[in-house]
Amino acid sequence: MDTAIEEIEFLARSSHRVGVIEELTEGARESRELRATTGASSPTMSRILTDFEDRRWIIRDGPTYELTRLGEFVADRFLDLRDSMEVEGKLRDVWQWLPREMEGFSADLFADAVVSSPGPKYPYEPVERLTQLIEGTSRLRGFDSIVYKSVNNETVCQAVLDGMELEYVYSPTALEGTVAWNPERVIEAAARENCTVYVHEALPDGNRCGLGIVDDRAGICCHDAETGALTAVIDTDAPEAREWAISTFERVRHEAEPVGPEAFETLVPSDLLP
């Protein structure tokens, strides 16, 4: 086995070793403090500290141990790998729907995200999460190319009528479908001053996801390319993710065409006209 892989395995196979090296990134510690933090026995801790000293990862100063520069390097890289794998585990089942065309996207932005996806016995979790986010915000910005479930559309319309500020960019097909869902309700909401709707002919990642920004969170709405069904909602309150989402939305909005309230009348399917 490659020596580097063996060293990774040496650390990864022991939660006590990982705990010690992680604790030492916070500063020098005595053996008793490391035992209390990690739960390791005295003999186990003695072996760990000896192994780390042999590798030049730590040095001892009286009763305390601290990382060497080499130890800091190992700790930083190893813990970064661990954190990356934790993110990978969280996003593995929704990876195929994450942005590929939205400039600046990185999975790291959503490391602490809430992932809502259909379960085997309850398929409505993403729909309910989206409703919850809409109901809890005073402002909603975003874009997408699908027609959402009736409950989500109704939540948006009611929120706009109650004063929520809405700026949303639709694909032409999604806008037509949303109007067709309930022309009277959509036109009523679109006529409000706090509602601004745009249309964009080629939304980024239009066949896999959309973007939403609420008061204190940013989210990705994942959907099936063939059916348009909502497959997952991934949202986070990380400031970096929200900054990225806002800048992405603003670029898309700049490219889009505004849709005035009067234009909605022309979008109503003929078979729904009185």
C-alpha positions in Angstrom: 0.0 0.0 0.0 1.2 3.5 -0.7 2.8 5.1 2.3 0.6 8.2 2.1 -2.5 6.0 2.1 -1.2 4.1 5.1 -0.8 7.3 7.0 -4.3 8.4 6.2 -5.5 5.0 7.3 -3.5 5.3 10.5 -5.4 8.4 11.5 -8.8 7.5 10.0 -9.2 4.1 11.7 -9.0 5.6 15.2 -11.5 8.1 16.5 -9.2 8.7 19.4 -6.3 9.7 17.1 -8.6 12.0 15.1 -9.9 13.5 18.4 -6.4 14.2 19.6 -5.1 15.8 16.5 -8.3 17.9 16.2 -8.1 19.0 19.8 -4.4 20.0 19.4 -5.4 22.4 16.6 -7.0 24.5 19.3 -3.7 24.8 21.2 -1.4 22.9 23.6 -3.0 20.3 25.9 -2.0 18.1 28.7 -2.5 14.3 28.4 -5.3 14.4 31.0 -7.1 17.0 29.0 -6.8 14.9 25.8 -8.1 11.9 27.7 -11.1 13.8 28.9 -11.9 15.2 25.5 -11.5 12.0 23.5 -12.5 9.4 26.1 -9.3 7.4 25.5 -7.8 5.4 28.4 -4.3 6.3 29.8 -2.5 3.4 27.9 -4.3 4.3 24.6 -3.4 8.0 25.0 0.2 7.1 25.8 0.4 5.1 22.6 -1.2 7.9 20.5 1.2 10.5 21.8 4.2 8.3 21.3 3.1 7.6 17.7 2.6 11.3 17.0 5.9 12.2 18.5 7.6 9.5 16.4 6.1 11.1 13.3 7.3 14.6 14.4 3.6 15.7 14.5 3.8 16.9 18.1 6.3 18.0 20.7 6.2 17.8 24.4 6.9 20.7 26.7 6.7 19.5 30.3 3.2 18.2 30.8 1.8 19.7 27.6 1.8 18.6 24.0 1.4 20.8 20.9 1.4 20.4 17.2 4.6 21.0 15.2 4.4 22.9 11.9 4.4 19.5 10.3 1.6 18.3 12.6 -0.4 21.5 11.8 0.0 20.7 8.1 -1.2 17.1 8.6 -4.1 18.1 10.8 -5.3 20.8 8.4 -5.2 18.5 5.3 -6.7 15.5 7.1 -9.5 17.4 8.7 -10.3 19.2 5.4 -10.6 15.7 3.8 -12.9 14.5 6.6 -15.1 17.6 6.2 -15.2 17.2 2.5 -16.3 13.6 2.8 -19.0 14.7 5.2 -20.3 17.1 2.6 -20.1 14.5 0.0 -22.2 12.1 2.1 -24.9 14.7 2.6 -25.1 15.7 -1.1 -24.4 12.3 -2.7 -28.1 11.5 -3.5 -28.7 14.9 -5.0 -25.4 15.4 -6.8 -26.8 15.0 -10.3 -29.1 18.0 -9.8 -26.6 20.5 -8.4 -25.6 23.5 -10.6 -23.1 23.1 -13.3 -23.7 26.3 -15.3 -24.1 28.8 -12.4 -20.8 30.5 -12.1 -19.0 30.2 -8.8 -21.0 27.3 -7.4 -19.1 25.0 -5.0 -20.5 22.2 -2.9 -18.5 23.8 0.0 -21.1 26.6 0.0 -23.8 24.1 1.1 -21.7 22.1 3.6 -24.1 22.9 6.4 -27.3 22.6 4.3 -30.6 21.1 5.1 -31.3 18.5 2.4 -35.0 17.8 2.0 -35.8 14.9 -0.4 -38.6 12.4 -0.8 -38.5 9.5 1.5 -39.6 5.9 0.6 -42.8 6.4 2.7 -43.3 10.2 2.5 -42.6 11.9 -0.8 -43.7 15.4 0.1 -40.7 16.6 2.2 -39.2 18.9 -0.4 -42.6 20.4 -1.2 -43.2 21.1 2.5 -39.7 22.5 3.1 -40.3 24.9 0.2 -43.6 26.0 1.7 -42.0 26.5 5.0 -39.3 28.7 3.6 -41.8 30.8 1.6 -44.1 31.3 4.6 -41.2 32.4 6.8 -39.7 35.2 4.6 -40.5 38.8 3.9 -38.7 38.7 0.5 -38.2 36.0 -2.1 -35.9 36.2 -5.1 -35.1 33.4 -7.5 -35.5 31.6 -10.8 -36.5 28.3 -12.2 -37.9 26.5 -15.2 -40.5 24.3 -13.7 -44.1 24.7 -12.6 -44.3 24.1 -8.9 -47.0 22.1 -7.0 -50.3 23.9 -6.4 -49.5 24.2 -2.7 -46.3 26.1 -3.4 -47.8 28.3 -6.0 -50.7 29.2 -3.7 -48.2 29.9 -0.9 -46.3 32.3 -3.0 -49.5 34.1 -4.3 -50.9 34.4 -0.8 -47.5 35.7 0.6 -47.4 38.4 -2.1 -51.0 39.4 -1.3 -49.9 39.6 2.3 -47.0 41.9 1.5 -44.0 39.7 0.7 -41.7 41.2 -1.9 -41.3 38.8 -4.8 -38.7 39.1 -7.7 -38.8 35.9 -9.8 -37.4 34.9 -13.2 -39.3 32.1 -15.1 -38.5 30.3 -18.3 -41.2 31.0 -20.9 -42.7 27.5 -20.4 -42.7 27.7 -16.6 -44.4 31.1 -16.7 -47.1 29.9 -19.0 -47.6 26.8 -16.8 -47.8 28.9 -13.7 -50.4 31.2 -15.1 -52.4 28.2 -16.4 -52.4 26.8 -12.8 -54.7 29.5 -11.7 -54.9 32.6 -14.0 -57.1 34.7 -11.7 -54.9 34.1 -8.7 -51.6 34.7 -10.5 -52.8 37.9 -12.2 -54.1 39.2 -8.8 -50.7 38.6 -7.3 -48.7 39.9 -10.3 -50.7 43.2 -10.2 -49.2 44.1 -6.7 -46.4 46.6 -6.5 -44.4 44.2 -4.4 -44.4 41.6 -7.2 -41.9 41.7 -10.1 -41.8 38.9 -12.6 -39.2 38.3 -15.4 -38.8 35.8 -18.2 -35.5 34.4 -19.4 -35.1 32.3 -22.6 -32.2 30.2 -21.3 -31.9 29.9 -17.6 -28.6 28.4 -16.3 -29.1 24.7 -15.3 -32.7 24.9 -16.4 -32.9 21.2 -16.9 -31.8 20.3 -13.3 -32.3 23.1 -10.7 -33.4 26.6 -9.8 -32.3 29.1 -7.2 -34.2 30.7 -4.3 -33.2 33.4 -1.8 -35.2 34.2 1.3 -34.5 36.5 4.2 -31.7 34.5 5.8 -31.2 31.5 3.6 -30.3 30.5 0.1 -31.6 27.3 -1.5 -31.3 25.1 -4.6 -34.5 23.6 -5.9 -33.6 20.4 -7.7 -36.0 18.8 -10.3 -36.2 15.9 -12.7 -35.3 16.9 -16.2 -37.9 14.8 -17.8 -40.9 15.2 -15.5 -40.1 18.6 -14.0 -41.0 17.1 -10.5 -39.3 18.7 -7.5 -36.8 16.1 -6.3 -35.0 18.0 -3.5 -34.6 21.3 -1.7 -31.1 22.1 -0.4 -31.0 25.3 1.7 -28.4 26.9 4.0 -27.9 30.0 6.1 -24.2 30.2 5.3 -23.4 33.8 4.5 -21.0 32.8 1.6 -23.8 30.7 0.0 -26.3 33.5 0.3 -23.8 36.0 -1.2 -23.2 33.6 -4.1 -26.9 33.1 -4.7 -27.6 36.8 -4.7 -24.9 37.6 -7.2 -26.1 34.7 -9.4 -29.7 35.9 -9.2 -28.7 39.4 -10.1 -26.8 38.3 -13.2 -29.8 36.2 -14.4 -32.2 39.1 -13.6 -30.1 41.5 -15.6 -30.4 39.2 -18.7 -34.1 38.7 -18.3 -37.1 40.6 -19.6 -39.6 42.1 -17.2 -43.2 40.9 -17.6 -45.8 43.7 -16.8 -49.1 42.9 -15.2 -50.9 43.5 -18.4 -48.9 40.9 -20.2 -50.3 38.2 -18.0 -53.6 38.4 -19.7 -52.0 37.2 -23.0 -50.5 34.2 -21.2 -53.9 32.8 -20.1 -54.6 29.7 -22.3 -57.6 30.2 -24.6 -59.5 27.3 -23.1 -59.4 29.1 -19.7 -60.7 32.4 -20.9 -64.2 33.3 -19.9 
